[in-house]
Amino acid sequence: MTDIISEEYVDIPLGTKNAMNEEKIIEMLLDHEGRLERIEKNMATKQDLAKISGTLDQILEISMSNSQEIKMTHRSIERLDNKASEHDKAIGRIQHKLGFA
């Protein structure tokens, strides 16, 4: 018990049968009540954590979906670039045959 109670709240040496005086007990209780109120005010509940977890899961799903869309869009752009290059070459050949180049 001597490890649990801080000596700053006790007027008499720890380990004796005498109890702390009433003022020190009240001071200690008020301090603990204040600390408990701050903890309760700032503490996340299981519901809060579940809501955060659910939101993060939704964000992850959206991110994965966007990633897949980006990959598909990239592939489409590569195909269009290849087609544009093929068309440029064909146009160049046609212009050469027609004497425009």
C-alpha positions as CSV (number, residue, x, y, z in Angstrom):
1,M,0.0,0.0,0.0
2,T,2.9,2.3,0.5
3,D,3.6,2.3,-3.2
4,I,0.1,3.3,-4.1
5,I,-0.3,6.4,-1.9
6,S,2.0,9.3,-2.6
7,E,3.7,10.8,0.4
8,E,2.7,14.3,-0.7
9,Y,-0.9,13.6,0.5
10,V,0.1,12.2,3.9
11,D,1.1,14.3,6.9
12,I,2.3,11.2,8.8
13,P,4.8,8.6,7.7
14,L,3.4,5.8,5.6
15,G,2.9,2.4,7.1
16,T,1.4,3.7,10.4
17,K,-2.2,2.9,11.5
18,N,-3.2,6.6,11.5
19,A,-5.2,7.7,8.5
20,M,-4.5,10.7,6.3
21,N,-6.1,13.9,7.6
22,E,-9.5,14.9,6.1
23,E,-8.1,17.9,4.1
24,K,-5.6,15.7,2.3
25,I,-8.2,13.1,1.6
26,I,-10.5,15.8,0.1
27,E,-7.7,17.3,-1.9
28,M,-6.7,13.9,-3.3
29,L,-10.4,13.0,-4.2
30,L,-10.8,16.4,-6.0
31,D,-7.6,15.8,-7.9
32,H,-8.7,12.3,-8.9
33,E,-12.1,13.5,-9.9
34,G,-10.6,16.2,-12.1
35,R,-8.3,13.7,-13.7
36,L,-11.1,11.2,-14.2
37,E,-13.3,13.9,-15.8
38,R,-10.4,14.8,-18.2
39,I,-9.9,11.2,-19.1
40,E,-13.6,10.6,-19.7
41,K,-13.9,13.8,-21.8
42,N,-11.0,12.8,-24.1
43,M,-11.5,9.0,-24.1
44,A,-12.7,7.3,-27.2
45,T,-15.5,4.7,-26.7
46,K,-15.8,1.4,-28.5
47,Q,-18.5,2.9,-30.6
48,D,-16.2,5.8,-31.6
49,L,-13.4,3.4,-32.5
50,A,-15.9,1.2,-34.5
51,K,-17.1,4.3,-36.4
52,I,-13.5,5.3,-37.2
53,S,-12.6,1.8,-38.3
54,G,-15.7,1.6,-40.5
55,T,-14.8,5.0,-42.1
56,L,-11.2,3.9,-42.7
57,D,-12.5,0.7,-44.3
58,Q,-14.7,2.8,-46.7
59,I,-11.8,5.0,-47.5
60,L,-9.7,2.0,-48.3
61,E,-12.4,0.6,-50.6
62,I,-12.6,3.9,-52.4
63,S,-8.9,4.1,-52.7
64,M,-8.6,0.6,-54.1
65,S,-11.4,1.2,-56.6
66,N,-9.7,4.5,-57.7
67,S,-6.4,2.6,-58.1
68,Q,-8.0,0.1,-60.4
69,E,-9.7,2.8,-62.4
70,I,-6.4,4.6,-62.8
71,K,-4.7,1.4,-64.0
72,M,-7.5,0.8,-66.5
73,T,-7.4,4.4,-67.7
74,H,-3.6,4.2,-68.1
75,R,-4.0,1.1,-70.2
76,S,-6.6,2.8,-72.4
77,I,-4.4,5.9,-72.8
78,E,-1.4,3.6,-73.8
79,R,-3.7,1.9,-76.4
80,L,-4.8,5.3,-77.8
81,D,-1.2,6.5,-77.9
82,N,-0.3,3.5,-79.9
83,K,-3.2,3.9,-82.3
84,A,-2.3,7.6,-82.7
85,S,1.3,6.7,-83.5
86,E,0.0,4.1,-86.0
87,H,-2.3,6.8,-87.6
88,D,0.5,9.3,-87.7
89,K,2.7,6.8,-89.6
90,A,-0.1,6.0,-92.0
91,I,-0.8,9.6,-92.6
92,G,2.9,10.2,-93.2
93,R,3.0,7.4,-95.8
94,I,-0.2,8.7,-97.5
95,Q,1.3,12.3,-97.6
96,H,4.5,10.9,-99.0
97,K,2.6,9.0,-101.7
98,L,0.5,12.1,-102.5
99,G,3.6,14.3,-102.5
100,F,2.6,16.5,-99.6
101,A,5.6,15.7,-97.5
